[in-house]
Amino acid sequence: MIPRSTLKRLANEHGTPLFVVDHNALRRSYAQFKKYLPRVQAYYAVKANSDPAIVKTLYDAGASFDVASMPEFRIVYEHIRRMPPKERQNWIWDKIIYANPIKANETLQELNPYKPLVTYDNYEEIKKIRKYAPQAGLALRMKVPNTGAMVELSSKFGAAPGEAVDLFLAADQAGLTVEGLSFHVGSQTTNFENYVQSLNLAASIFKEASGRGYTKMNVLDIGGGFPAPYDNTVRPFRELARIINRELDRLFPEEIQILAEPGRFLVATSAVAVSKIIGKAVRDGKLCYYIDDGVYHTFSGVIFDHCHYHFKAFRRGSTQVCSVFGPTCDALDVVSMVEELPGNLRLGDLLYSENIGAYSHASSTWFNGFPPAKVVHINQ
Ligand SMILES: *Cc1c(COP(=O)(O)O)cnc(C)c1O
């Protein structure tokens, strides 16, 4: 937790809107992930927050990376380039998975020389990979239940489990090698049963594959979805980890490498947004605060991530239910319609929102001429 006095000092020094990233918090969440899931290598999903300084801290802590575009690939590759040549030999699969099941031909062409590990989930993609990235290794993305996730991902990606082995064999016949299976249970998954069902589905597909003569499976990628502790309804990570470890040990032999792609879990708790009240009005009897950050900016997660952020004020006072609006002229720019805040806040007062590191600044725009919040890094 960043002390309030630090937030205030940084806001005075740098102005608002401000996005404060605490690198100790990043290291803590990475260490927690490793501690409770010792068999699992964490590939940080760069899309959650692609700030190069965040990537660097996680890289130095020992993380690997899930990228979904060439610009993300390059942010990670910056660090690989500096490795001693000897260590660099088998770097790619150890450090990067290109986990976007749909890739443009140009992207595949650019990736091919690196001999990357990429995901796929359909027959057209096999043809593309064969033609443009024949050196790639493959992991099949399988569709799994996303029940109860805050952000559902199963309607856009994933082969039906019943098709999985046919897709392994099709890739094999095209001269490609399928190394493993991946899935994503949906982001901010508080229903731990999704992992149990997905791991059991994956194990049954491994079994079907070997029954049908396909024995090249080395990798299981259990994706992202690990929930950030946004509030006390989210059960502790160690409980989820215990369930996952139990299923992994029961279903998958030691030699199967287990990967995961945590995004939100690693970065959500590492950042705080500090904003300033720039307007105040009463509309239909309700107190409305206007701040200098909004849903086109740091609070983009309200729209894209279905995430509800809370505000805290530095000034004390008796609270009431307020609306908090962003600075743009768009009526969509509503950060919250139900925020419990002191009624006596004044123009120029600061507010802050914690646990806003994931899917926030990453999808900030310049809409209406308002620039994204300034980013400051502490404990780097
Ligand atoms: C977004 C994404 C992730 C990260 O998910 P979180 O819920 O943030 O952990 C991981 N893998 C893939 C393929 C993704 O698209």
The ligand as an SDF file (V2000), in Angstrom:
LIG
                    3D

 15 15  0  0  0  0  0  0  0  0999 V2000
   -5.7910  -11.1980  -21.4930 C   0  0  0  0  0  0  0  0  0  0  0  0
   -5.1140  -12.4950  -21.5400 C   0  0  0  0  0  0  0  0  0  0  0  0
   -4.4130  -12.9670  -20.4370 C   0  0  0  0  0  0  0  0  0  0  0  0
   -4.3700  -12.2530  -19.1110 C   0  0  0  0  0  0  0  0  0  0  0  0
   -5.5420  -12.4780  -18.4110 O   0  0  0  0  0  0  0  0  0  0  0  0
   -5.7370  -11.9820  -16.9070 P   0  0  0  0  0  0  0  0  0  0  0  0
   -7.1450  -12.3000  -16.6300 O   0  0  0  0  0  0  0  0  0  0  0  0
   -5.4160  -10.5460  -16.8640 O   0  0  0  0  0  0  0  0  0  0  0  0
   -4.8080  -12.7890  -16.0580 O   0  0  0  0  0  0  0  0  0  0  0  0
   -3.7440  -14.1580  -20.5570 C   0  0  0  0  0  0  0  0  0  0  0  0
   -3.7630  -14.8610  -21.7110 N   0  0  0  0  0  0  0  0  0  0  0  0
   -4.4370  -14.4430  -22.7930 C   0  0  0  0  0  0  0  0  0  0  0  0
   -4.4030  -15.2510  -24.0190 C   0  0  0  0  0  0  0  0  0  0  0  0
   -5.1460  -13.2600  -22.7400 C   0  0  0  0  0  0  0  0  0  0  0  0
   -5.8340  -12.8560  -23.8130 O   0  0  0  0  0  0  0  0  0  0  0  0
  1  2  1  0
  2  3  1  0
  2 14  2  0
  3  4  1  0
  3 10  2  0
  4  5  1  0
  5  6  1  0
  6  7  2  0
  6  8  1  0
  6  9  1  0
 10 11  1  0
 11 12  2  0
 12 13  1  0
 12 14  1  0
 14 15  1  0
M  END
$$$$
